[in-house]
């Protein structure tokens, strides 16, 4: 009651300051309760202001809220899911709105708790503003995403889509390049970068034949302590999200995105995150190798850098290319490489069936 006024300014500001639909609903309900104690003329003025403000609310629905709303709407019923998937509302007349990723904060704002590991006062917004985040102790995670080598695309069955002879050469050369990283160097005088690189002890890999073959060939070039882990179907290839600019030539895209987006998002959350804070100064950096697929890697790249995932197809990454993400203890993510093929000769450079650069 004390926060209401006859004019619309107070009510409008209070509603527009809410950051999510859930917060808005709570504010609205509290205000309606307070209106019961006001005069009829004041109730009419305030309700009009609330209606006007709610129409221009800039809130973004969080993933948790979206999940709750879906459940509340009876989405456990398969018929409800089917109806939801029939929503054909387009964003800017280009792609389905319901398939677009909804960030917690509007672009280009950075979500400091993007992986749920933020430390209040240290790695949150205030921690970055005060400089504490840069001093956060802990491991830096180095995530090396490797696209598989060239493979035979003439078969529809995955078990027959094996690496070509060139694809095997690409994978072996990729392993040799990673081996030089693992070996390290001592050429830098008084440098932190001297000595061997603490390369991963395991190679993560998707459950598709071309990725599994690539991972095994890479592992042969690395120290014996590095093994290929059990394949993870979460990393399998598919269309991860809508494409802007649009690609109407890709048939069945909407259905494929509906079927696989949640899985690929789950894979992102499983593998891309900051290390737990330890308060220890002497932590060696963590290196992790993930052998998977072009679409998945490009989606991970956009999500990790908090760029619109719908931009994923604007990037082109070649077979056996390296995409290198670094996650600091502060939660800041940076890209050191995207689709790097410096270890391959020009005649060994392919994008699936396309050779070289002129295609």
C-alpha positions in Angstrom: 0.0 0.0 0.0 2.8 2.4 0.8 4.4 1.9 -2.6 1.3 2.7 -4.7 0.5 6.0 -6.2 -2.3 7.3 -8.4 0.1 8.2 -11.2 1.5 5.4 -13.3 5.2 6.2 -12.8 5.7 4.3 -9.5 3.9 1.2 -10.7 5.4 1.2 -14.2 9.0 1.4 -12.8 8.4 -1.3 -10.2 7.1 -3.7 -12.9 9.8 -2.8 -15.5 12.5 -3.4 -12.8 11.6 -7.1 -12.5 14.0 -9.3 -14.5 11.9 -12.4 -15.0 8.3 -13.5 -15.6 8.3 -15.2 -12.2 9.3 -12.0 -10.4 6.8 -10.0 -12.4 4.0 -12.3 -11.4 4.9 -12.0 -7.7 5.1 -8.2 -8.0 1.7 -8.1 -9.8 0.0 -10.3 -7.2 1.4 -8.2 -4.3 0.1 -5.1 -5.9 -3.4 -6.5 -6.6 -3.5 -7.5 -2.9 -2.6 -4.0 -1.9 -5.2 -2.5 -4.2 -8.0 -4.0 -2.1 -7.3 -1.3 0.5 -7.3 1.6 -1.9 -10.1 3.8 -3.1 -11.9 2.8 -6.3 -10.4 5.7 -8.2 -6.9 4.8 -7.2 -7.5 1.1 -8.0 -8.6 2.0 -11.6 -5.6 4.3 -12.1 -3.0 1.8 -10.8 -4.5 -1.2 -12.7 -4.4 0.7 -15.9 -0.7 1.5 -15.3 0.1 -2.1 -14.5 -1.6 -3.3 -17.8 0.4 -0.7 -19.8 3.7 -1.7 -18.1 3.2 -5.4 -18.5 2.8 -5.0 -22.3 6.4 -3.6 -22.6 8.1 -5.8 -20.0 11.7 -6.7 -21.0 11.9 -9.8 -18.9 13.6 -13.0 -20.2 12.3 -16.3 -19.0 15.0 -18.3 -17.3 15.5 -22.0 -18.2 14.2 -23.1 -14.8 11.1 -20.9 -15.2 10.5 -22.1 -18.7 10.7 -25.7 -17.4 8.2 -25.0 -14.6 5.8 -23.2 -17.0 6.0 -26.2 -19.4 5.2 -28.6 -16.5 2.4 -26.4 -15.2 0.9 -26.3 -18.7 0.5 -30.0 -18.7 3.5 -30.7 -20.9 3.9 -34.2 -19.4 1.1 -35.1 -21.7 2.5 -36.2 -25.1 -0.5 -34.5 -26.7 0.5 -31.2 -25.0 4.1 -31.6 -26.4 2.7 -32.1 -29.8 0.6 -29.0 -29.6 3.6 -27.0 -28.3 5.7 -28.2 -31.2 3.0 -26.9 -33.6 3.7 -23.3 -32.5 4.9 -21.7 -35.8 5.5 -18.2 -34.5 8.6 -16.8 -36.3 11.3 -14.5 -35.0 11.7 -11.6 -37.4 10.1 -13.9 -40.0 13.3 -16.1 -40.0 13.1 -19.0 -37.5 10.8 -20.5 -35.0 10.8 -18.5 -31.7 10.2 -21.6 -29.6 13.5 -23.2 -30.9 15.6 -20.2 -30.0 17.9 -20.1 -27.0 16.6 -17.7 -24.3 19.5 -16.2 -22.4 19.0 -15.2 -18.8 20.3 -11.7 -19.6 19.9 -9.9 -22.9 22.9 -9.9 -25.3 25.6 -8.7 -25.0 25.4 -8.8 -21.2 27.6 -11.5 -19.5 25.9 -14.0 -17.2 28.5 -14.5 -14.5 26.7 -17.5 -13.1 26.4 -19.3 -16.5 27.6 -22.6 -15.1 26.0 -22.3 -11.6 29.4 -22.0 -10.0 29.6 -18.3 -9.2 31.0 -17.2 -5.8 29.1 -14.3 -4.4 31.4 -11.3 -3.8 34.3 -13.0 -5.7 33.4 -14.1 -9.2 30.0 -12.4 -9.6 29.5 -9.0 -11.2 30.7 -7.2 -8.1 33.7 -9.4 -7.8 34.7 -8.6 -11.4 34.1 -4.9 -10.8 36.3 -4.9 -7.6 39.1 -7.0 -9.2 38.7 -10.0 -6.9 37.6 -12.3 -9.8 41.0 -11.9 -11.5 42.7 -13.1 -8.3 40.5 -16.2 -7.9 42.6 -19.2 -7.2 42.0 -22.6 -8.9 42.5 -24.5 -12.1 42.2 -23.1 -15.5 40.4 -25.6 -17.8 41.6 -26.0 -21.4 39.0 -27.7 -23.6 40.2 -28.9 -27.0 37.4 -29.8 -29.3 38.4 -31.9 -32.3 36.2 -32.5 -35.3 36.5 -36.0 -36.7 38.4 -36.8 -39.9 36.9 -37.1 -43.4 34.6 -40.1 -43.7 32.6 -42.1 -46.3 29.2 -40.4 -46.7 27.9 -42.8 -49.3 26.2 -45.0 -46.7 23.2 -44.1 -44.5 24.2 -46.5 -41.7 26.6 -45.1 -39.1 28.7 -48.2 -38.7 29.6 -48.1 -42.4 30.5 -44.4 -42.4 34.1 -45.0 -41.6 37.1 -42.7 -42.1 38.5 -42.4 -45.6 42.3 -43.0 -46.2 42.7 -39.2 -46.1 40.6 -39.0 -42.9 43.0 -41.4 -41.2 46.0 -39.3 -42.2 44.2 -36.2 -40.8 43.5 -37.9 -37.5 47.1 -39.2 -37.2 48.5 -35.7 -37.9 46.1 -34.2 -35.3 47.4 -36.7 -32.7 51.0 -35.7 -33.5 50.2 -32.0 -33.1 48.6 -32.7 -29.7 51.6 -34.8 -28.7 53.9 -31.8 -29.2 51.7 -29.9 -26.8 51.9 -32.7 -24.3 55.6 -32.8 -24.6 56.0 -29.1 -24.0 59.3 -27.2 -24.3 62.1 -25.7 -22.2 63.2 -23.0 -24.6 61.7 -20.1 -22.7 64.0 -18.6 -20.2 62.3 -18.4 -16.7 58.9 -19.0 -18.3 55.7 -20.4 -16.8 55.2 -22.2 -20.2 58.3 -24.4 -19.8 58.1 -28.1 -19.3 55.4 -30.6 -20.3 51.8 -29.7 -20.7 49.5 -31.4 -18.3 47.5 -33.1 -21.1 44.2 -34.9 -20.3 44.3 -38.5 -19.1 41.2 -39.3 -21.1 39.8 -38.4 -24.5 36.0 -37.9 -24.6 34.3 -39.0 -27.8 30.8 -39.2 -29.3 29.2 -42.6 -30.1 29.5 -42.2 -33.9 31.9 -44.3 -35.9 33.9 -41.5 -37.5 34.5 -39.8 -34.2 35.5 -43.1 -32.4 38.0 -44.0 -35.2 39.4 -40.4 -35.1 39.8 -40.6 -31.3 41.7 -44.0 -31.4 44.1 -42.7 -34.1 44.8 -39.5 -32.0 45.4 -41.6 -28.9 48.0 -43.7 -30.6 50.2 -40.6 -31.0 49.8 -39.5 -27.3 51.4 -40.8 -24.2 50.2 -44.2 -23.1 48.6 -42.7 -20.0 45.9 -41.1 -22.2 43.1 -43.4 -23.1 39.8 -43.0 -25.0 36.9 -43.0 -22.7 33.5 -44.8 -23.1 31.7 -43.1 -26.0 29.0 -40.6 -25.0 25.9 -40.4 -27.3 25.2 -36.8 -25.9 28.0 -35.7 -28.2 26.5 -37.2 -31.4 26.0 -35.0 -34.4 22.7 -33.3 -35.2 21.3 -29.8 -36.0 21.6 -28.1 -32.6 19.5 -24.9 -33.0 17.9 -22.7 -35.7 20.1 -21.1 -38.3 20.2 -17.4 -39.0 20.6 -16.5 -41.9 18.0 -19.1 -42.8 18.7 -22.3 -44.7 15.4 -23.5 -46.2 17.4 -26.0 -48.4 18.1 -28.1 -45.3 15.0 -30.3 -45.3 13.6 -31.6 -42.0 15.6 -29.1 -40.0 12.8 -28.0 -37.6 12.0 -31.6 -36.7 15.7 -32.5 -36.2 16.2 -29.5 -33.9 13.2 -30.4 -31.9 14.5 -33.9 -31.5 18.2 -33.1 -30.6 18.5 -29.6 -29.2 17.9 -30.5 -25.5 20.5 -33.4 -25.8 23.2 -31.2 -27.2 22.5 -28.5 -24.6 22.8 -31.2 -22.0 26.2 -32.1 -23.5 27.3 -28.5 -23.3 26.5 -28.2 -19.6 28.2 -31.6 -18.9 31.5 -30.7 -20.5 31.9 -26.9 -20.5 32.2 -25.3 -17.0 34.8 -23.7 -14.7 36.7 -25.9 -12.3 35.6 -25.9 -8.6 37.3 -23.2 -6.5 40.0 -24.7 -4.2 41.9 -21.7 -2.9 45.1 -23.4 -3.9 47.9 -21.5 -5.7 49.6 -24.6 -7.1 46.9 -26.2 -9.2 48.0 -27.4 -12.6 45.8 -26.4 -15.5 43.4 -29.1 -16.7 43.4 -30.1 -20.4 40.5 -32.0 -21.9 40.2 -33.4 -25.4 36.7 -34.0 -26.9 36.4 -35.6 -30.3 33.0 -35.0 -31.8 31.3 -33.1 -34.7 31.2 -29.8 -36.5 27.6 -28.8 -35.5 28.1 -29.7 -31.9 31.5 -27.8 -31.7 30.0 -24.7 -33.2 27.1 -24.8 -30.8 29.5 -25.2 -27.9 31.6 -22.3 -29.1 28.6 -19.9 -29.3 27.2 -21.0 -25.9 30.5 -20.8 -24.2 31.2 -17.3 -25.4 27.6 -16.4 -24.7 26.9 -15.5 -28.3 23.5 -16.3 -30.0 23.6 -20.0 -30.8 21.6 -19.3 -33.9 24.8 -18.0 -35.4 26.5 -21.4 -35.4 26.3 -22.0 -39.1 28.1 -18.7 -39.9 31.3 -20.6 -38.9 33.0 -23.3 -40.9 35.3 -25.8 -39.3 37.3 -28.4 -41.3 37.9 -32.0 -40.6 40.3 -32.7 -37.8 40.4 -29.0 -36.9 41.1 -27.8 -33.4 38.8 -25.5 -31.5 40.3 -24.4 -28.2 38.3 -22.9 -25.3 39.8 -21.7 -22.0 37.8 -21.3 -18.8 39.4 -19.3 -16.1 38.6 -19.8 -12.3 36.8 -16.5 -12.5 34.3 -18.0 -15.0 35.6 -16.0 -17.9 35.7 -18.0 -21.2 37.9 -17.1 -24.1 38.7 -18.8 -27.4 42.3 -19.5 -28.4 41.4 -21.3 -31.6 38.5 -21.9 -33.9 38.7 -24.6 -36.6 42.6 -24.5 -36.6 44.1 -26.8 -39.3 47.7 -25.6 -39.1 48.9 -29.2 -38.8 47.4 -30.2 -42.1 48.8 -29.5 -45.6 46.5 -27.8 -48.1 45.9 -31.0 -50.0 44.8 -32.6 -46.7 42.3 -29.9 -45.9 38.7 -30.9 -46.3 35.2 -30.0 -45.2 33.4 -33.3 -45.5 33.5 -34.1 -49.3 34.9 -30.6 -50.2 38.7 -30.3 -50.7 40.8 -27.2 -50.2 39.3 -23.8 -50.0 37.6 -23.2 -53.3 34.1 -24.7 -52.8 
